[in-house]
Amino acid sequence: MTNKILVTGASGYIGSIVCTELQRRGHHVTGIDRNVPRIATDCDFIQASHDDDYQLQKILLNIDTVVHIGATSLVGPSVKDPSTYYQNNVVGTKILLDACVAQGVKKFIFASSAATYGDVDSDSLTEDTNESPCNPYGWSKRMTEIMLQDYYTAYGLSSISFRFFNVAGAGYGLGQTKNATHLIARIMENPKLKVFGDSYDTPDGTAVRDYVHVKDIARAHALAVDYLNNISNCVRLNLGSGRGTSVLDIIKAVDNQTDLNVKYTVEGPRAGDPAKLVANISKAKDVLGWEPDYGLDKIIHSAYNWYHNKDV
């Protein structure tokens, strides 16, 4: 079934790849973003903000499904400037949700985050784990999940909230921007880094995280569109690999699979950093039939090719 889909954050890393995936599956995609895309895609692009009610009311005419990826998204800056995060991620999203209700849009897919879990230490986080975010970014995502539950109850707006873990890699000729903060991207751009903590209760003492390929994230969104075409629901789903990888494991994998020679120094652990954060992805398998196609080797290979101007 072909859908008319609006994607917010369409010029960003994840948004641009989601747009491409949906377009390749035959959907008609309109992308909006405050920023012009770095690389042209086949979707119809409108330079607009997701909190501009005047433009949204026009753009949402005849839209079937909204995929909301646009957000302010770094943890550290959210602590220093919470106002910006709550304005863009909560107030802005409420404006978008109200426009959806006004225009009769009944399907909404939201890019949430594992930051909704807060300072927990787990090698198998389920969606039922108690949510207690420890920064404004995490709270902004959790608040939107709560709004979506209420809008489903009150207005019949069905939704899927995807809790992203560590999204990495590249695809369809698209990847992360320069100066990205995530570990794999940082190594690819500059193979000199600081390792924060080497005495955690993990196999090698360094922090363990869950890395998932961006193309697997995009495919989950396509499956979510199909799901919401047939079922009215409000559900939250983890998107990760279901496997933990330590910082030193990442460094070794980059050394083994590329010509980079990673150099690192060890510093003390950062306050609030848990030892392990790994997704349980059973619910995504049950609800959508989704599980990752790409492992760590493909993530590193595609990221390396992207940063070093090779085919991806």
Contacts in CASP RR format, 6 or more apart in sequence:
PFRMAT RR
TARGET T0000
AUTHOR 0000-0000-0000
METHOD contacts of the structure
MODEL  1
MTNKILVTGASGYIGSIVCTELQRRGHHVTGIDRNVPRIATDCDFIQASH
DDDYQLQKILLNIDTVVHIGATSLVGPSVKDPSTYYQNNVVGTKILLDAC
VAQGVKKFIFASSAATYGDVDSDSLTEDTNESPCNPYGWSKRMTEIMLQD
YYTAYGLSSISFRFFNVAGAGYGLGQTKNATHLIARIMENPKLKVFGDSY
DTPDGTAVRDYVHVKDIARAHALAVDYLNNISNCVRLNLGSGRGTSVLDI
IKAVDNQTDLNVKYTVEGPRAGDPAKLVANISKAKDVLGWEPDYGLDKII
HSAYNWYHNKDV
1 226 0 8 1.000
1 229 0 8 1.000
2 26 0 8 1.000
2 27 0 8 1.000
2 28 0 8 1.000
3 27 0 8 1.000
3 28 0 8 1.000
3 64 0 8 1.000
3 65 0 8 1.000
3 225 0 8 1.000
3 229 0 8 1.000
4 27 0 8 1.000
4 28 0 8 1.000
4 30 0 8 1.000
4 62 0 8 1.000
4 63 0 8 1.000
4 64 0 8 1.000
4 65 0 8 1.000
5 22 0 8 1.000
5 27 0 8 1.000
5 28 0 8 1.000
5 29 0 8 1.000
5 30 0 8 1.000
5 63 0 8 1.000
5 64 0 8 1.000
5 65 0 8 1.000
5 66 0 8 1.000
5 67 0 8 1.000
5 225 0 8 1.000
6 30 0 8 1.000
6 31 0 8 1.000
6 32 0 8 1.000
6 59 0 8 1.000
6 60 0 8 1.000
6 63 0 8 1.000
6 65 0 8 1.000
6 66 0 8 1.000
6 67 0 8 1.000
7 15 0 8 1.000
7 18 0 8 1.000
7 19 0 8 1.000
7 22 0 8 1.000
7 29 0 8 1.000
7 30 0 8 1.000
7 31 0 8 1.000
7 32 0 8 1.000
7 43 0 8 1.000
7 66 0 8 1.000
7 67 0 8 1.000
7 69 0 8 1.000
8 31 0 8 1.000
8 32 0 8 1.000
8 33 0 8 1.000
8 50 0 8 1.000
8 66 0 8 1.000
8 67 0 8 1.000
8 68 0 8 1.000
8 69 0 8 1.000
8 70 0 8 1.000
8 96 0 8 1.000
9 15 0 8 1.000
9 31 0 8 1.000
9 32 0 8 1.000
9 33 0 8 1.000
9 50 0 8 1.000
9 69 0 8 1.000
9 70 0 8 1.000
9 71 0 8 1.000
10 16 0 8 1.000
10 19 0 8 1.000
10 31 0 8 1.000
10 32 0 8 1.000
10 33 0 8 1.000
10 37 0 8 1.000
10 41 0 8 1.000
10 43 0 8 1.000
10 45 0 8 1.000
10 69 0 8 1.000
11 33 0 8 1.000
11 35 0 8 1.000
11 36 0 8 1.000
11 37 0 8 1.000
11 38 0 8 1.000
11 45 0 8 1.000
12 33 0 8 1.000
12 35 0 8 1.000
12 37 0 8 1.000
12 38 0 8 1.000
12 69 0 8 1.000
12 70 0 8 1.000
12 177 0 8 1.000
13 167 0 8 1.000
13 174 0 8 1.000
13 175 0 8 1.000
13 176 0 8 1.000
13 177 0 8 1.000
13 180 0 8 1.000
13 214 0 8 1.000
14 69 0 8 1.000
14 111 0 8 1.000
14 164 0 8 1.000
14 167 0 8 1.000
14 214 0 8 1.000
14 217 0 8 1.000
14 218 0 8 1.000
15 69 0 8 1.000
15 70 0 8 1.000
16 37 0 8 1.000
16 38 0 8 1.000
16 39 0 8 1.000
16 41 0 8 1.000
16 174 0 8 1.000
16 175 0 8 1.000
17 171 0 8 1.000
17 172 0 8 1.000
17 174 0 8 1.000
17 175 0 8 1.000
17 214 0 8 1.000
17 215 0 8 1.000
17 217 0 8 1.000
17 218 0 8 1.000
18 67 0 8 1.000
18 69 0 8 1.000
18 217 0 8 1.000
18 218 0 8 1.000
18 221 0 8 1.000
19 29 0 8 1.000
19 31 0 8 1.000
19 41 0 8 1.000
19 43 0 8 1.000
20 41 0 8 1.000
20 42 0 8 1.000
20 43 0 8 1.000
20 172 0 8 1.000
20 174 0 8 1.000
20 218 0 8 1.000
21 172 0 8 1.000
21 215 0 8 1.000
21 218 0 8 1.000
21 219 0 8 1.000
21 221 0 8 1.000
21 222 0 8 1.000
22 29 0 8 1.000
22 43 0 8 1.000
22 67 0 8 1.000
22 218 0 8 1.000
22 221 0 8 1.000
22 222 0 8 1.000
22 225 0 8 1.000
23 29 0 8 1.000
23 41 0 8 1.000
23 42 0 8 1.000
23 43 0 8 1.000
25 222 0 8 1.000
27 225 0 8 1.000
28 44 0 8 1.000
29 42 0 8 1.000
29 43 0 8 1.000
29 44 0 8 1.000
30 43 0 8 1.000
30 44 0 8 1.000
30 45 0 8 1.000
30 46 0 8 1.000
30 59 0 8 1.000
30 63 0 8 1.000
31 43 0 8 1.000
31 44 0 8 1.000
31 45 0 8 1.000
31 46 0 8 1.000
32 45 0 8 1.000
32 46 0 8 1.000
32 47 0 8 1.000
32 48 0 8 1.000
32 49 0 8 1.000
32 50 0 8 1.000
32 59 0 8 1.000
33 45 0 8 1.000
33 47 0 8 1.000
33 48 0 8 1.000
33 70 0 8 1.000
34 47 0 8 1.000
34 48 0 8 1.000
34 49 0 8 1.000
35 47 0 8 1.000
36 45 0 8 1.000
36 47 0 8 1.000
37 45 0 8 1.000
38 177 0 8 1.000
39 173 0 8 1.000
39 174 0 8 1.000
46 55 0 8 1.000
46 59 0 8 1.000
48 55 0 8 1.000
48 56 0 8 1.000
48 59 0 8 1.000
49 55 0 8 1.000
50 56 0 8 1.000
50 68 0 8 1.000
50 70 0 8 1.000
50 92 0 8 1.000
50 93 0 8 1.000
50 95 0 8 1.000
50 96 0 8 1.000
51 88 0 8 1.000
51 91 0 8 1.000
51 92 0 8 1.000
51 93 0 8 1.000
51 95 0 8 1.000
51 96 0 8 1.000
52 95 0 8 1.000
53 95 0 8 1.000
53 98 0 8 1.000
53 99 0 8 1.000
56 95 0 8 1.000
56 96 0 8 1.000
56 99 0 8 1.000
57 99 0 8 1.000
57 102 0 8 1.000
57 103 0 8 1.000
60 66 0 8 1.000
60 99 0 8 1.000
60 100 0 8 1.000
60 102 0 8 1.000
60 103 0 8 1.000
60 105 0 8 1.000
61 103 0 8 1.000
63 103 0 8 1.000
63 105 0 8 1.000
64 105 0 8 1.000
64 107 0 8 1.000
65 105 0 8 1.000
65 107 0 8 1.000
65 108 0 8 1.000
65 109 0 8 1.000
65 225 0 8 1.000
65 228 0 8 1.000
66 96 0 8 1.000
66 100 0 8 1.000
66 105 0 8 1.000
66 107 0 8 1.000
66 108 0 8 1.000
66 109 0 8 1.000
67 109 0 8 1.000
67 111 0 8 1.000
67 221 0 8 1.000
67 225 0 8 1.000
68 93 0 8 1.000
68 96 0 8 1.000
68 108 0 8 1.000
68 109 0 8 1.000
68 110 0 8 1.000
68 111 0 8 1.000
69 111 0 8 1.000
70 111 0 8 1.000
71 88 0 8 1.000
71 89 0 8 1.000
71 111 0 8 1.000
71 140 0 8 1.000
71 141 0 8 1.000
72 78 0 8 1.000
72 84 0 8 1.000
72 85 0 8 1.000
72 88 0 8 1.000
72 89 0 8 1.000
72 137 0 8 1.000
72 140 0 8 1.000
73 113 0 8 1.000
73 137 0 8 1.000
74 137 0 8 1.000
74 181 0 8 1.000
75 115 0 8 1.000
75 135 0 8 1.000
75 137 0 8 1.000
75 138 0 8 1.000
76 135 0 8 1.000
76 137 0 8 1.000
77 84 0 8 1.000
77 85 0 8 1.000
78 84 0 8 1.000
78 85 0 8 1.000
78 135 0 8 1.000
78 136 0 8 1.000
78 137 0 8 1.000
78 138 0 8 1.000
78 140 0 8 1.000
79 135 0 8 1.000
79 136 0 8 1.000
82 136 0 8 1.000
85 136 0 8 1.000
85 137 0 8 1.000
85 140 0 8 1.000
86 136 0 8 1.000
86 140 0 8 1.000
89 137 0 8 1.000
89 140 0 8 1.000
89 141 0 8 1.000
89 143 0 8 1.000
89 144 0 8 1.000
90 140 0 8 1.000
90 143 0 8 1.000
90 144 0 8 1.000
90 147 0 8 1.000
93 144 0 8 1.000
93 147 0 8 1.000
94 147 0 8 1.000
97 108 0 8 1.000
97 147 0 8 1.000
97 148 0 8 1.000
97 151 0 8 1.000
97 157 0 8 1.000
100 108 0 8 1.000
100 157 0 8 1.000
101 151 0 8 1.000
101 155 0 8 1.000
101 157 0 8 1.000
105 157 0 8 1.000
106 156 0 8 1.000
106 157 0 8 1.000
106 158 0 8 1.000
106 232 0 8 1.000
107 157 0 8 1.000
107 158 0 8 1.000
107 159 0 8 1.000
107 225 0 8 1.000
107 228 0 8 1.000
107 229 0 8 1.000
108 148 0 8 1.000
108 151 0 8 1.000
108 157 0 8 1.000
108 158 0 8 1.000
108 159 0 8 1.000
108 160 0 8 1.000
109 159 0 8 1.000
109 160 0 8 1.000
109 162 0 8 1.000
109 221 0 8 1.000
109 224 0 8 1.000
109 225 0 8 1.000
109 228 0 8 1.000
110 144 0 8 1.000
110 145 0 8 1.000
110 148 0 8 1.000
110 159 0 8 1.000
110 160 0 8 1.000
110 161 0 8 1.000
110 162 0 8 1.000
111 162 0 8 1.000
111 164 0 8 1.000
112 141 0 8 1.000
112 142 0 8 1.000
112 144 0 8 1.000
112 145 0 8 1.000
112 161 0 8 1.000
112 162 0 8 1.000
112 163 0 8 1.000
112 164 0 8 1.000
112 236 0 8 1.000
113 137 0 8 1.000
113 138 0 8 1.000
113 141 0 8 1.000
113 163 0 8 1.000
113 164 0 8 1.000
114 125 0 8 1.000
114 163 0 8 1.000
114 164 0 8 1.000
114 165 0 8 1.000
114 210 0 8 1.000
114 238 0 8 1.000
114 277 0 8 1.000
114 279 0 8 1.000
115 133 0 8 1.000
115 135 0 8 1.000
115 137 0 8 1.000
115 138 0 8 1.000
115 141 0 8 1.000
116 131 0 8 1.000
116 133 0 8 1.000
116 138 0 8 1.000
116 141 0 8 1.000
116 142 0 8 1.000
116 145 0 8 1.000
116 163 0 8 1.000
117 125 0 8 1.000
117 129 0 8 1.000
117 131 0 8 1.000
117 132 0 8 1.000
117 133 0 8 1.000
117 163 0 8 1.000
117 277 0 8 1.000
118 131 0 8 1.000
118 132 0 8 1.000
118 133 0 8 1.000
118 134 0 8 1.000
118 135 0 8 1.000
118 138 0 8 1.000
119 132 0 8 1.000
119 134 0 8 1.000
119 272 0 8 1.000
119 274 0 8 1.000
120 129 0 8 1.000
120 130 0 8 1.000
120 132 0 8 1.000
120 274 0 8 1.000
120 277 0 8 1.000
121 274 0 8 1.000
121 275 0 8 1.000
121 276 0 8 1.000
121 277 0 8 1.000
122 129 0 8 1.000
122 274 0 8 1.000
122 276 0 8 1.000
122 277 0 8 1.000
122 278 0 8 1.000
123 208 0 8 1.000
123 244 0 8 1.000
123 276 0 8 1.000
123 278 0 8 1.000
124 242 0 8 1.000
124 278 0 8 1.000
124 279 0 8 1.000
124 280 0 8 1.000
125 238 0 8 1.000
125 277 0 8 1.000
125 278 0 8 1.000
125 279 0 8 1.000
125 280 0 8 1.000
126 238 0 8 1.000
126 280 0 8 1.000
126 282 0 8 1.000
126 283 0 8 1.000
127 163 0 8 1.000
127 236 0 8 1.000
127 237 0 8 1.000
127 238 0 8 1.000
127 283 0 8 1.000
131 142 0 8 1.000
133 139 0 8 1.000
133 141 0 8 1.000
133 142 0 8 1.000
134 272 0 8 1.000
144 161 0 8 1.000
145 161 0 8 1.000
145 236 0 8 1.000
148 157 0 8 1.000
148 159 0 8 1.000
148 161 0 8 1.000
148 234 0 8 1.000
149 234 0 8 1.000
151 157 0 8 1.000
151 159 0 8 1.000
152 158 0 8 1.000
152 159 0 8 1.000
152 233 0 8 1.000
152 234 0 8 1.000
153 234 0 8 1.000
156 232 0 8 1.000
158 228 0 8 1.000
158 231 0 8 1.000
158 232 0 8 1.000
158 233 0 8 1.000
158 234 0 8 1.000
159 228 0 8 1.000
159 233 0 8 1.000
159 234 0 8 1.000
159 235 0 8 1.000
160 224 0 8 1.000
160 227 0 8 1.000
160 228 0 8 1.000
160 233 0 8 1.000
160 235 0 8 1.000
160 236 0 8 1.000
160 237 0 8 1.000
161 235 0 8 1.000
161 236 0 8 1.000
161 237 0 8 1.000
162 217 0 8 1.000
162 220 0 8 1.000
162 221 0 8 1.000
162 224 0 8 1.000
162 237 0 8 1.000
162 239 0 8 1.000
163 236 0 8 1.000
163 237 0 8 1.000
163 238 0 8 1.000
163 239 0 8 1.000
163 279 0 8 1.000
164 212 0 8 1.000
164 217 0 8 1.000
164 239 0 8 1.000
164 240 0 8 1.000
165 209 0 8 1.000
165 210 0 8 1.000
165 211 0 8 1.000
165 212 0 8 1.000
165 238 0 8 1.000
165 239 0 8 1.000
165 240 0 8 1.000
165 241 0 8 1.000
165 277 0 8 1.000
165 278 0 8 1.000
165 279 0 8 1.000
166 182 0 8 1.000
166 183 0 8 1.000
166 209 0 8 1.000
166 210 0 8 1.000
166 211 0 8 1.000
166 212 0 8 1.000
166 240 0 8 1.000
167 182 0 8 1.000
167 211 0 8 1.000
167 212 0 8 1.000
167 213 0 8 1.000
167 214 0 8 1.000
167 217 0 8 1.000
168 176 0 8 1.000
168 182 0 8 1.000
168 184 0 8 1.000
168 185 0 8 1.000
168 211 0 8 1.000
168 212 0 8 1.000
168 213 0 8 1.000
168 214 0 8 1.000
168 299 0 8 1.000
168 303 0 8 1.000
169 175 0 8 1.000
169 176 0 8 1.000
169 184 0 8 1.000
169 213 0 8 1.000
169 214 0 8 1.000
169 215 0 8 1.000
169 298 0 8 1.000
169 299 0 8 1.000
169 300 0 8 1.000
169 302 0 8 1.000
169 303 0 8 1.000
169 306 0 8 1.000
170 176 0 8 1.000
170 214 0 8 1.000
170 302 0 8 1.000
170 303 0 8 1.000
170 305 0 8 1.000
170 306 0 8 1.000
170 312 0 8 1.000
171 214 0 8 1.000
171 215 0 8 1.000
171 302 0 8 1.000
171 306 0 8 1.000
171 312 0 8 1.000
172 215 0 8 1.000
172 312 0 8 1.000
173 306 0 8 1.000
173 311 0 8 1.000
173 312 0 8 1.000
174 306 0 8 1.000
174 312 0 8 1.000
175 214 0 8 1.000
175 303 0 8 1.000
175 306 0 8 1.000
175 312 0 8 1.000
176 182 0 8 1.000
176 185 0 8 1.000
176 303 0 8 1.000
176 306 0 8 1.000
178 189 0 8 1.000
179 189 0 8 1.000
180 186 0 8 1.000
180 189 0 8 1.000
183 193 0 8 1.000
183 209 0 8 1.000
183 247 0 8 1.000
183 250 0 8 1.000
184 211 0 8 1.000
184 250 0 8 1.000
184 254 0 8 1.000
184 299 0 8 1.000
184 300 0 8 1.000
184 303 0 8 1.000
185 303 0 8 1.000
185 307 0 8 1.000
186 193 0 8 1.000
187 193 0 8 1.000
187 250 0 8 1.000
187 251 0 8 1.000
187 254 0 8 1.000
187 260 0 8 1.000
187 262 0 8 1.000
188 254 0 8 1.000
188 260 0 8 1.000
188 303 0 8 1.000
188 304 0 8 1.000
188 306 0 8 1.000
188 307 0 8 1.000
188 308 0 8 1.000
189 307 0 8 1.000
191 254 0 8 1.000
191 260 0 8 1.000
191 261 0 8 1.000
191 262 0 8 1.000
191 263 0 8 1.000
192 262 0 8 1.000
192 263 0 8 1.000
192 264 0 8 1.000
193 262 0 8 1.000
193 263 0 8 1.000
193 264 0 8 1.000
194 264 0 8 1.000
194 265 0 8 1.000
194 266 0 8 1.000
194 267 0 8 1.000
195 206 0 8 1.000
195 247 0 8 1.000
195 248 0 8 1.000
195 251 0 8 1.000
195 264 0 8 1.000
195 265 0 8 1.000
195 266 0 8 1.000
195 267 0 8 1.000
196 207 0 8 1.000
196 267 0 8 1.000
196 268 0 8 1.000
196 269 0 8 1.000
196 270 0 8 1.000
196 273 0 8 1.000
197 205 0 8 1.000
197 206 0 8 1.000
197 207 0 8 1.000
197 266 0 8 1.000
197 267 0 8 1.000
197 268 0 8 1.000
197 269 0 8 1.000
198 204 0 8 1.000
198 205 0 8 1.000
198 206 0 8 1.000
198 266 0 8 1.000
199 205 0 8 1.000
199 269 0 8 1.000
200 206 0 8 1.000
200 207 0 8 1.000
200 208 0 8 1.000
200 269 0 8 1.000
200 275 0 8 1.000
200 276 0 8 1.000
201 275 0 8 1.000
202 208 0 8 1.000
202 246 0 8 1.000
202 275 0 8 1.000
202 276 0 8 1.000
203 246 0 8 1.000
204 246 0 8 1.000
204 248 0 8 1.000
204 249 0 8 1.000
205 246 0 8 1.000
205 248 0 8 1.000
206 246 0 8 1.000
206 247 0 8 1.000
206 248 0 8 1.000
207 246 0 8 1.000
207 247 0 8 1.000
207 269 0 8 1.000
207 273 0 8 1.000
207 274 0 8 1.000
207 275 0 8 1.000
207 276 0 8 1.000
208 244 0 8 1.000
208 245 0 8 1.000
208 246 0 8 1.000
208 275 0 8 1.000
208 276 0 8 1.000
208 277 0 8 1.000
208 278 0 8 1.000
209 244 0 8 1.000
209 245 0 8 1.000
209 247 0 8 1.000
209 276 0 8 1.000
209 277 0 8 1.000
209 278 0 8 1.000
210 240 0 8 1.000
210 241 0 8 1.000
210 242 0 8 1.000
210 243 0 8 1.000
210 244 0 8 1.000
210 245 0 8 1.000
210 277 0 8 1.000
210 278 0 8 1.000
210 279 0 8 1.000
211 240 0 8 1.000
211 241 0 8 1.000
211 244 0 8 1.000
211 245 0 8 1.000
211 250 0 8 1.000
211 296 0 8 1.000
211 299 0 8 1.000
212 239 0 8 1.000
212 240 0 8 1.000
212 241 0 8 1.000
212 279 0 8 1.000
212 292 0 8 1.000
212 299 0 8 1.000
213 292 0 8 1.000
213 293 0 8 1.000
213 294 0 8 1.000
213 295 0 8 1.000
213 298 0 8 1.000
213 299 0 8 1.000
213 302 0 8 1.000
215 293 0 8 1.000
215 294 0 8 1.000
216 239 0 8 1.000
216 240 0 8 1.000
216 290 0 8 1.000
216 292 0 8 1.000
216 293 0 8 1.000
216 294 0 8 1.000
217 239 0 8 1.000
219 290 0 8 1.000
219 293 0 8 1.000
220 237 0 8 1.000
220 239 0 8 1.000
220 284 0 8 1.000
220 288 0 8 1.000
220 290 0 8 1.000
223 288 0 8 1.000
223 289 0 8 1.000
223 290 0 8 1.000
224 288 0 8 1.000
227 233 0 8 1.000
227 287 0 8 1.000
227 288 0 8 1.000
235 283 0 8 1.000
235 287 0 8 1.000
237 283 0 8 1.000
237 284 0 8 1.000
237 287 0 8 1.000
237 288 0 8 1.000
238 279 0 8 1.000
238 280 0 8 1.000
238 281 0 8 1.000
238 283 0 8 1.000
238 284 0 8 1.000
239 279 0 8 1.000
239 281 0 8 1.000
239 284 0 8 1.000
239 290 0 8 1.000
240 279 0 8 1.000
240 281 0 8 1.000
240 292 0 8 1.000
241 279 0 8 1.000
241 281 0 8 1.000
241 292 0 8 1.000
241 295 0 8 1.000
241 296 0 8 1.000
242 278 0 8 1.000
242 279 0 8 1.000
242 280 0 8 1.000
242 281 0 8 1.000
242 292 0 8 1.000
243 278 0 8 1.000
244 276 0 8 1.000
244 278 0 8 1.000
245 253 0 8 1.000
245 296 0 8 1.000
249 296 0 8 1.000
250 296 0 8 1.000
250 300 0 8 1.000
251 262 0 8 1.000
251 264 0 8 1.000
253 296 0 8 1.000
253 297 0 8 1.000
253 300 0 8 1.000
254 260 0 8 1.000
254 262 0 8 1.000
254 300 0 8 1.000
254 304 0 8 1.000
255 261 0 8 1.000
255 262 0 8 1.000
257 297 0 8 1.000
257 300 0 8 1.000
257 301 0 8 1.000
257 304 0 8 1.000
258 300 0 8 1.000
258 304 0 8 1.000
260 304 0 8 1.000
281 290 0 8 1.000
281 291 0 8 1.000
281 292 0 8 1.000
284 290 0 8 1.000
284 291 0 8 1.000
285 291 0 8 1.000
294 302 0 8 1.000
302 312 0 8 1.000
304 310 0 8 1.000
305 311 0 8 1.000
305 312 0 8 1.000
306 312 0 8 1.000
END
